[in-house]
């Protein structure tokens, strides 16, 4: 039995959902650089912003490693930059999109 998910599509869809809710400043916490899902998720996030004519700001992208601790640290960094909401991508709360109002 092999279970997989489409990380690009899931992140693209969630980012578009946040955009439809009126969010324009959406942060992204990357996973570990050597994990295959990291680039697919980042690409989904970037494509969703681009497809919706939203400027990609490197300040809204921060590093993580899929651990709870790194997710918490990264979320706090984005919150300090002005984020007001955190949207968690299932199934791990360590992977998050951050929205700024």
C-alpha positions as CSV (number, residue, x, y, z in Angstrom):
1,X,0.0,0.0,0.0
2,X,1.4,3.4,-1.0
3,X,-0.2,6.6,0.2
4,X,1.0,9.9,-1.3
5,X,-0.3,13.4,-1.7
6,X,0.2,16.1,-4.3
7,X,2.2,18.7,-2.2
8,X,2.2,21.2,-5.1
9,X,-1.6,21.0,-5.6
10,X,-2.4,21.1,-1.9
11,X,-0.3,24.1,-1.2
12,X,-1.4,25.9,-4.4
13,X,-5.1,25.3,-3.4
14,X,-4.6,26.4,0.2
15,X,-2.8,29.6,-0.9
16,X,-5.5,30.4,-3.4
17,X,-8.1,29.9,-0.7
18,X,-6.4,32.4,1.5
19,X,-6.2,34.8,-1.4
20,X,-9.9,34.4,-2.1
21,X,-10.5,35.3,1.6
22,X,-8.8,38.7,0.9
23,X,-5.3,38.0,2.1
24,X,-2.5,39.5,0.1
25,X,0.5,39.0,2.4
26,X,0.9,35.3,2.8
27,X,4.0,33.9,4.4
28,X,5.4,30.4,3.9
29,X,7.5,28.2,6.1
30,X,9.7,26.0,4.1
31,X,10.5,22.4,5.2
32,X,13.9,20.8,5.3
33,X,15.9,21.6,2.2
34,X,16.6,17.9,1.5
35,X,13.0,16.8,1.8
36,X,11.3,16.2,-1.6
37,X,8.0,17.9,-0.5
38,X,9.7,21.2,0.3
39,X,10.3,22.4,-3.2
40,X,6.9,21.1,-4.4
41,X,5.1,23.0,-1.6
42,X,7.2,26.2,-2.2
43,X,6.4,26.0,-6.0
44,X,2.7,25.7,-5.2
45,X,2.8,28.7,-3.0
46,X,4.8,30.8,-5.5
47,X,2.6,29.8,-8.5
48,X,-0.6,30.6,-6.6
49,X,0.8,34.1,-5.8
50,X,1.9,34.6,-9.3
51,X,-1.3,33.4,-10.9
52,X,-3.2,35.8,-8.7
53,X,-0.9,38.8,-9.5
54,X,0.4,39.0,-6.0
55,X,4.0,40.2,-5.5
56,X,6.3,37.5,-4.2
57,X,8.2,38.9,-1.2
58,X,11.2,37.0,0.0
59,X,10.6,38.4,3.5
60,X,7.4,36.3,3.6
61,X,9.3,33.1,3.1
62,X,11.3,31.6,6.0
63,X,13.1,28.4,6.8
64,X,11.9,25.4,8.8
65,X,12.7,21.7,8.9
66,X,9.2,20.1,9.5
67,X,9.8,19.8,13.2
68,X,7.4,21.4,15.7
69,X,10.1,23.5,17.2
70,X,11.3,24.9,13.9
71,X,7.6,25.6,12.9
72,X,7.1,27.5,16.1
73,X,10.2,29.6,15.7
74,X,9.5,30.4,12.0
75,X,5.9,31.3,12.8
76,X,7.1,33.7,15.6
77,X,9.5,35.3,13.1
78,X,6.7,35.9,10.6
79,X,4.4,37.2,13.4
80,X,7.1,39.7,14.4
81,X,7.1,40.9,10.8
82,X,3.4,41.7,11.1
83,X,1.6,38.4,10.4
84,X,-1.8,38.3,12.2
85,X,-3.1,34.8,11.3
86,X,-1.6,31.4,10.9
87,X,-3.2,28.8,8.5
88,X,-2.0,25.3,9.2
89,X,-1.6,22.9,6.3
90,X,-2.7,19.4,7.4
91,X,-1.5,16.9,8.3
92,X,1.3,18.6,10.1
93,X,1.0,21.8,12.0
94,X,4.7,22.4,11.4
95,X,4.0,23.3,7.8
96,X,2.2,26.6,7.8
97,X,1.2,29.4,5.6
98,X,1.1,32.7,7.5
99,X,-1.3,35.5,6.5
100,X,-0.9,39.2,7.2
101,X,-4.0,41.4,7.3
